[in-house]
């Protein structure tokens, strides 16, 4: 399995990867770290989408 450099991917890519790999805690942590570092319109919009995906998943 290839290790992904989450710091190097775009906000959109990270959000989509998180939606596709809900079980990957490291991806969720990378997303939360990025949200804490700064908030962009892309991150804020994706946060709602991701929240809805997780709500359906759980």
C-alpha positions in Angstrom: 0.0 0.0 0.0 1.4 3.4 -1.0 1.6 6.0 1.7 0.0 9.3 0.6 1.5 12.7 1.6 -1.7 14.3 2.8 0.0 17.7 3.2 0.7 17.7 -0.6 -2.8 17.1 -1.8 -5.4 19.8 -2.4 -8.2 20.5 0.0 -10.7 19.0 -2.6 -8.6 15.8 -3.1 -8.2 15.3 0.7 -11.9 15.7 1.2 -12.8 13.3 -1.6 -10.2 10.8 -0.3 -11.8 11.0 3.2 -15.2 10.4 1.8 -14.0 7.3 -0.2 -11.9 6.0 2.8 -14.1 6.6 5.8 -12.4 3.9 7.8 -8.9 5.5 7.5 -8.4 7.4 10.8 -5.1 8.9 9.5 -7.0 10.6 6.7 -9.6 12.0 9.1 -6.8 13.3 11.3 -5.1 14.9 8.4 -8.4 16.6 7.4 -9.0 17.8 11.0 -5.4 19.1 11.2 -5.9 21.0 8.0 -9.2 22.5 9.3 -7.4 23.6 12.5 -4.6 25.1 10.5 -6.8 27.2 8.2 -10.3 27.3 6.9 -11.0 27.7 3.2 -14.3 27.8 1.4 -13.4 24.4 -0.1 -12.8 22.9 3.3 -15.9 24.4 4.8 -18.1 23.1 2.0 -16.5 19.7 2.1 -16.9 19.5 5.8 -20.7 19.5 5.5 -20.5 16.9 2.7 -18.2 14.7 4.7 -20.4 15.1 7.8 -23.4 13.9 5.8 -21.4 11.0 4.4 -20.3 10.0 7.9 -23.8 10.4 9.3 -25.1 7.9 6.7 -22.1 5.6 7.2 -22.6 5.4 11.0 
